Amino acid sequence: MSANAIGELIAAGKFAQGSRANIASSWVAMAVKQGALKRDISSGDAFKRAMLAAKSIA
């Protein structure tokens, strides 16, 4: 889960305060052809819109 999502769950009382532990790193990357529109992937919703709008995904 993302740090933001865990923080929201802690704030909502779903997870215990001080119980967060970072156990992995995950990176997302995207490549586009030269001259093509660079999609916004700055949030989960923006990433989802970019994937749904893509002509192809490799």
N, CA, C and O of each residue as an XYZ file, in Angstrom:
232
protein
N       0.841     -1.184      0.000
C       0.000      0.000      0.000
C       0.881      1.240      0.000
O       2.014      1.221      0.481
N       0.340      2.306     -0.544
C       1.103      3.554     -0.569
C       1.136      4.182      0.820
O       0.283      3.907      1.664
N       2.133      5.026      1.039
C       2.266      5.715      2.328
C       1.036      6.577      2.597
O       0.571      6.656      3.733
N       0.507      7.226      1.553
C      -0.680      8.059      1.731
C      -1.880      7.223      2.165
O      -2.618      7.620      3.068
N      -2.079      6.079      1.536
C      -3.215      5.212      1.880
C      -3.094      4.710      3.314
O      -4.080      4.685      4.050
N      -1.893      4.313      3.711
C      -1.694      3.845      5.080
C      -1.939      4.983      6.071
O      -2.561      4.778      7.114
N      -1.452      6.179      5.746
C      -1.679      7.334      6.606
C      -3.157      7.631      6.788
O      -3.593      7.971      7.888
N      -3.936      7.504      5.709
C      -5.375      7.723      5.804
C      -6.033      6.667      6.696
O      -6.932      6.984      7.476
N      -5.589      5.423      6.582
C      -6.151      4.355      7.411
C      -5.780      4.521      8.877
O      -6.582      4.211      9.758
N      -4.571      5.008      9.148
C      -4.171      5.293     10.525
C      -5.040      6.417     11.082
O      -5.526      6.334     12.210
N      -5.234      7.477     10.277
C      -6.051      8.608     10.715
C      -7.503      8.190     10.963
O      -8.173      8.744     11.834
N      -7.982      7.212     10.191
C      -9.359      6.727     10.349
C      -9.494      5.720     11.489
O     -10.596      5.256     11.784
N      -8.366      5.380     12.132
C      -8.407      4.439     13.239
C      -8.443      2.978     12.815
O      -8.695      2.100     13.640
N      -8.195      2.712     11.539
C      -8.207      1.332     11.032
C      -6.894      0.605     11.317
O      -6.874     -0.614     11.485
N      -5.792      1.370     11.371
C      -4.474      0.817     11.702
C      -3.984      1.499     12.971
O      -4.330      2.652     13.230
N      -3.188      0.801     13.755
C      -2.656      1.358     14.997
C      -1.605      2.427     14.706
O      -0.739      2.242     13.851
N      -1.691      3.536     15.420
C      -0.692      4.600     15.317
C       0.686      4.028     15.643
O       0.823      3.298     16.625
N       1.702      4.336     14.852
C       3.059      3.870     15.098
C       3.335      2.466     14.615
O       4.410      1.926     14.877
N       2.379      1.852     13.906
C       2.583      0.476     13.443
C       3.128      0.391     12.021
O       3.390     -0.706     11.528
N       3.301      1.518     11.362
C       3.774      1.523      9.976
C       5.206      1.023      9.887
O       6.058      1.404     10.689
N       5.466      0.156      8.895
C       6.817     -0.333      8.632
C       7.018     -0.406      7.124
O       6.255     -1.072      6.424
N       8.041      0.276      6.623
C       8.364      0.208      5.198
C       9.110     -1.090      4.931
O      10.178     -1.327      5.495
N       8.543     -1.933      4.065
C       9.160     -3.234      3.788
C       9.541     -3.398      2.325
O      10.180     -4.387      1.965
N       9.161     -2.450      1.475
C       9.493     -2.564      0.052
C       9.414     -1.202     -0.616
O       8.788     -0.275     -0.102
N      10.057     -1.100     -1.764
C       9.946      0.072     -2.628
C       9.368     -0.386     -3.954
O       9.675     -1.477     -4.433
N       8.545      0.439     -4.530
C       7.932      0.102     -5.810
C       7.969      1.331     -6.698
O       7.592      2.422     -6.271
N       8.416      1.162     -7.916
C       8.544      2.267     -8.855
C       7.641      2.018    -10.051
O       7.477      0.883    -10.497
N       7.069      3.073    -10.554
C       6.251      3.012    -11.759
C       6.925      3.885    -12.793
O       7.341      5.005    -12.497
N       7.033      3.375    -14.004
C       7.641      4.145    -15.085
C       6.753      4.074    -16.311
O       5.936      3.165    -16.459
N       6.927      5.043    -17.177
C       6.159      5.077    -18.401
C       7.044      5.659    -19.486
O       7.778      6.616    -19.238
N       6.987      5.105    -20.665
C       7.745      5.618    -21.798
C       6.773      5.950    -22.924
O       5.775      5.256    -23.122
N       7.072      7.006    -23.649
C       6.239      7.396    -24.783
C       7.131      7.686    -25.981
O       8.298      8.046    -25.828
N       6.572      7.527    -27.171
C       7.325      7.844    -28.389
C       7.636      9.328    -28.413
O       6.897     10.143    -27.860
N       8.743      9.667    -29.062
C       9.122     11.069    -29.197
C       8.006     11.820    -29.903
O       7.515     11.381    -30.943
N       7.608     12.950    -29.340
C       6.560     13.774    -29.910
C       5.155     13.395    -29.454
O       4.208     14.137    -29.718
N       4.996     12.259    -28.775
C       3.676     11.833    -28.306
C       3.303     12.588    -27.032
O       4.169     13.106    -26.327
N       2.015     12.643    -26.752
C       1.504     13.293    -25.549
C       2.006     12.578    -24.302
O       1.898     11.356    -24.201
N       2.548     13.324    -23.362
C       3.003     12.751    -22.093
C       1.837     12.773    -21.124
O       1.348     13.842    -20.760
N       1.392     11.604    -20.707
C       0.229     11.467    -19.827
C       0.586     11.781    -18.379
O       1.721     11.590    -17.942
N      -0.399     12.262    -17.658
C      -0.261     12.533    -16.226
C      -0.385     11.208    -15.473
O      -1.398     10.522    -15.611
N       0.618     10.835    -14.686
C       0.555      9.640    -13.841
C       0.887     10.012    -12.395
O       1.442      9.205    -11.649
N       0.539     11.243    -12.010
C       0.928     11.758    -10.698
C       0.068     11.239     -9.546
O       0.412     11.441     -8.382
N      -1.034     10.580     -9.855
C      -1.884     10.009     -8.808
C      -2.451      8.690     -9.305
O      -2.339      8.367    -10.488
N      -3.045      7.947     -8.425
C      -3.656      6.679     -8.822
C      -4.753      6.873     -9.847
O      -4.837      6.119    -10.817
N      -5.600      7.879     -9.644
C      -6.680      8.136    -10.597
C      -6.138      8.592    -11.948
O      -6.641      8.173    -12.990
N      -5.114      9.447    -11.936
C      -4.513      9.912    -13.188
C      -3.864      8.754    -13.929
O      -3.974      8.662    -15.152
N      -3.190      7.873    -13.205
C      -2.559      6.700    -13.815
C      -3.626      5.806    -14.454
O      -3.447      5.320    -15.571
N      -4.727      5.594    -13.747
C      -5.813      4.764    -14.279
C      -6.376      5.374    -15.564
O      -6.603      4.657    -16.538
N      -6.604      6.687    -15.577
C      -7.103      7.352    -16.787
C      -6.121      7.189    -17.941
O      -6.535      6.951    -19.076
N      -4.825      7.313    -17.662
C      -3.810      7.168    -18.704
C      -3.814      5.744    -19.270
O      -3.690      5.557    -20.480
N      -3.954      4.757    -18.411
C      -3.973      3.363    -18.881
C      -5.225      3.074    -19.703
O      -5.154      2.394    -20.727
N      -6.364      3.586    -19.260
C      -7.600      3.361    -19.987
C      -7.611      4.079    -21.336
O      -8.256      3.616    -22.277
N      -6.903      5.203    -21.439
C      -6.862      5.973    -22.679
C      -5.806      5.468    -23.657
O      -5.808      5.863    -24.823
N      -4.905      4.601    -23.199
C      -3.799      4.132    -24.053
C      -4.302      3.242    -25.196
O      -5.206      2.426    -25.015
N      -3.701      3.419    -26.367
C      -4.022      2.555    -27.501
C      -3.454      1.160    -27.302
O      -4.044      0.170    -27.734
N      -2.300      1.089    -26.642
C      -1.684     -0.207    -26.345
C      -0.824     -0.083    -25.099
O      -0.349      0.999    -24.754
N      -0.635     -1.211    -24.436
C       0.207     -1.290    -23.235
C       1.088     -2.492    -23.395
O       0.595     -3.592    -23.647
N       2.398     -2.309    -23.251
C       3.325     -3.429    -23.422
C       3.898     -3.847    -22.096
O       4.702     -4.778    -22.036
